């Protein structure tokens, strides 16, 4: 065979590059496109998202007398429905307790769980579940009757504290009291209503739960001022939606919806802004969301629909947990990272 000339080499390189380009164009643009979401297909075929929520926690998930569901976690479900289906009202809410929430998700009774649930390694690795995003940073605290005169949880020594069974709260409680050397009688209850009933009946001197839940409970008591939320925060409780493992595309849809609401607050893209032509960083965010969202099976404008349904993160928080909601909580560490908090979402452009 005659030695190749410079022209032959150039031609062979050109052919090789051409074949590589053709292969690249023929290949899926992403792993998501080559493995479409079975969960999303099932939701689209059904016509609505099935979302597991709290049985009744003020500010998070509570069914009103007219049958409307309201709360922070409920609005996240609506935002996901708006992103995935184009309609925030295409959601069926399924109330779940702590004892059956993971079973309902793993068994396919619900598509996602949005029920003030803590992300832990055990739940992520052992239960076949995935936590796509942190929606709220919380921590475990204590509430006691004001007439007990307590100013610290360490003063529960010799008293009785109630807790909800099957939660990280129950485990944390034992470690905390052992660490501070307090001998406390702990009563566990399978359902929240039972625990609150025992507390109100005087069977417990106090009880422990996520601090946001304590604010929610106190706001619902007949005489909120008769109950004191103690200053200790004894754990990290990153709360967020949960999906089944094995469908990374649907996990991406849920995770990026939450991240989208956080990023939307950063650039000022709120409910009012989605109704007018976008400019600057708002347009940049929406364009980035549309470009990458297409690979997740989301239609153009999905982020605008999610924000229109729930508001950006700040609007979502204020309406349900903050000054505009029943709890009146401050943002605290759930303020944006550039406003004194730790709330942070990956960029979307």
N, C-alpha and C positions, 0 to 999 in steps of 0.2 A: 504494500500500500504506500502511495506517495505521501511524503510528509505534508502536513496541513499548512496552508499559507495563512497569512494574517487575515485575509478575507474570509477563509474557511472558519477560522477560530471565531471571528466576530459573528459569522452567520450562525455557528453552533450555539454561541452564547445567546444570541438573539432568539433562536428557537427555544432554548431552555427557559429563558426568561418569559417567553410567550406562553409556554406550557404551564409554568408556575403561576402566572397571572390568571390563566384560564381556570386552573385548579382552585385558586383562591376565590375567584368570582363564583365558581360552582359550589364551593363549600358553604355551609351555614355560617352566618355572620357571628354566631355565638353558640355556646353550649346550650343556652336557654332555648334557642330556636330548634336545635336538634333534639331536644327533650322537652316538648311542650308540657305545660302543667295539667296533670290529670285532675287536680282539685279545681282549677279554674274552669276546665271543660265541664265538670260536673255542676259547678255553680251556674254557668251559663245555660246549660241544658235545663236545670231546675228553675232558673229565672230569679233566684235570690240567694243571698249569703245566709248561712245559718251560724249564728254567733252565740257562744256561751258567755253569760254574764252573771253578775252577783244576784243572789235571790232577793236582796234588798239592802243596799248600803247607800245612804244619802250621799250625793255628790259623785258617786261612781256608777251605780246601776240600781235604779229603783223604778218600778212600774207605778204610774200615777193612777188615780181613780178612773180616769177616762181610757186607760189601757195604753197610754203612751209611755215609752221607756225613756228615761233621762239619766245623764251622768257622764263623767269623763270617759270611762271605758266604753259606754254605749256609743258615744260620739266617735270614738276610734273605729268601731264597727261600721258606722255610717260612712266615715271617710273612706274605708276600704271598699265598701259597696259602691260608693260614688266613683272611685278610681277604677275598679274592676268591671262594673256593670253600667256605669254612667248614671246611676240613680241611687241617691242616699237612702231612699225609702225601701229599697229592695233588700230588706234584712228581716230575718226571723230571729227573735231573741229567745234564747233558752236559758231560764234561770237554773243555776247549779250551785251546789254546796261545795265545801272544801273536800268532802269525802268522795264525790263522784265526778269532779270536774275533769281530771286527767283521763279517767276511764271513758268518759263521754267523748273526749277528743280522740283518743287512741282508737276507739271503737267506731269512729265515723259518724257519731250522732250529731256532731257539729263540725263546721269547717275550720273554725278558729276559736280560741278562748281569749276573751278580753275581760278579765275578772281579777283585778288587783292581785296578780300572781307574781311571786318572787322568782327570779331567775337564779337557779343554783346549778352547780356542776352535776349533782346527783340527778336532778330532774332532766337536765339536758342529755346526760350520757346514759342513764339507766332506764328512763321511761320511754325512749323512742320519740322524744319531742324536740322541738327547736324553738328558741326564743329569738325572733328576728330583730328586735330592737328594745331598748329601754324607753318606756314612755313616761316614767315618773321615778325619781329617786326618793326613797322613803327610808324609815328606820323604825325599829320597834320601840315602843314606849309603854307607859303605864298611866292608868287613870284610877282615882280613888275618890271616895266620898269626902267632900270638903270638911265634914264634921270630924273626920279622923285626924285632921290637923297635920297631915304629912307634907313634907317639903322635899322628900327624896324617896326613891324606891327602896333604898337600903333600910328604911324604917318599917318595911313589911315584915321584919323579923318577928316571928311568933304569930303572924296573921295568916289569912287564907287569900290566895290569889287565883282567879279563874283564868282559863285559857281555852282556845279552840283546838280541839284534837286534830292530829294529822297535818299540822302546819309547822313551818320553820319556827314560828313563834313559840310553840310548845318546847321544842328542843333548846332554843336559845335561853328560855326562862331557867331551865335547870342549870345550865352552865353559868349563867349570870349570878344566881343566888349562891351557888357553890363558891364562885370566885370572891364574892364580897362577904362570905361567911354568914349569910342569913338563913335561918331555919324557917322555911315557909311551907305551909300546906298548899299544894297545888291541886286544883280541881279542873279536870278536862271535860269538855262537852263536845258532842259530835256536830252540833248545829249552833249557829250564831244566836238564833232566837233563844235557845235553851240557856246559853251562857249569859246573855243579857238579862233574861228572866231571873236567873240565879243571883246575879249582881244586884238587880233592883229589889229582890226579895231579901237582901241582906246576908245571903249565904257566902258572899265573898267580900272582903274588905276593899278589893280592887281587882282589876283585870288588866291583861296585857294584850296589845295588838299593834299593828302598824300605826304610826302616829296620825296619818291621814284618816284612818278608820276611827281612831279615838275622837278626832274632831267631828267626824260625821255622826258618831253615836251621841256625843254630848249635845250636838245641835238638835238631835231628835228627842232628847229627854224632856220631860215635862218642866223640869226646873234646871236648866243647864248650869246655872251658877252654883248648884249644890254639888258639882263634880269638878275635881281638879286634875288637870293633865300635868303629871310630874315632869321635871326637867330632863331626866335621863333619856338618852337614845342609845340602846345597847346593841344595835346590829346594823348591818347594811341590808337594805331591802330594795334592790332594783326591780321595779315592777314593769311588766309589759305584756303584750299579746303573745300567745303561744300557738304554734301550728304543729302538725305531724311532721316528723322527719321523713326524708325520702322524696320530698317535692321541693327542691331548692328554688324553683321558679315562683311558686306561690309564696314561699317564705320571703322571697325578694319583693314580691308585690306588697305584702304586709309591712315588711321592714322599711321599704322605701316610701311607703305612704306616711308612716310615722316620721321618718327622717325628712320627708318633704314638708310636713307641717312645721317642723322645727326650722328648716332652712327658709321657709316662707316668712316666718317671724323675723329672721335675721335681715331679710331684704325689704320688709314692710309689705309683703304680699298678703293682705288680709281679705276678708269677705267683700269689703267695698272695692278694693283694688282689682279683684278679678272681673269686675263688670265694666272696666274701662280699658282702652288700649295700653298694653304694657310697654315700659321703656326701661333702659338701664339694667340694673341687676335683676329686677323682677322678670324682665323679658329673657335675660340670660338664663335664669333659673328655669323658667318654663320651657325654653328651647332645649336645655340639657335634659330635663325630665322627659320631654316628648321623644327625643332622640334615643335615649337608653330605654325608656319605658316600652318602646315598640318591640324590643327584644324580649320583653316579659309578657307580651301579648296585650299591652295596654294601648288604648286608642289616644290619639292626640287630644290634649287638653285634660288628661286624667288628673294632673295635680291641681289645676284650677277647679275642677269639679270637687275634689277632696276638700280643698280650702273653702269652697263655697258651701259645703255641707257642714263642716265642723269649725271653720275659722282656722287661722294659723295657730300655732301652739299656744301663744299668749292668750288669744281669744278663747281657745278651748279651756285653758286652765282657769281664767278669770270667770267664765260663765258657770263653771261647775264647782270649782274648789276655792276660788279667790273672792274678791270683793263683790263680784256680781252674782255669786252663787250662795248656797245655804251655809257653807262652812266658814267663809271669811278668812281663809288662810293666806299668808304671805307666800310669795314665790320661793323665798329662801334659796336653797341650792338648786332649785328647779328654774332659776333665772338663767338666761342665756350666758354662755361662757364669757361674752364680752360685756356683760352687765352685772358681774359679781357672782354668778352662779357657776354650775358645772355642766349645764345642759349643752350638748354638743352633738352635731350630726355630721356624717361624712358629706363632703361637697357633692353637688350633682351636676357640675359642668366641668 
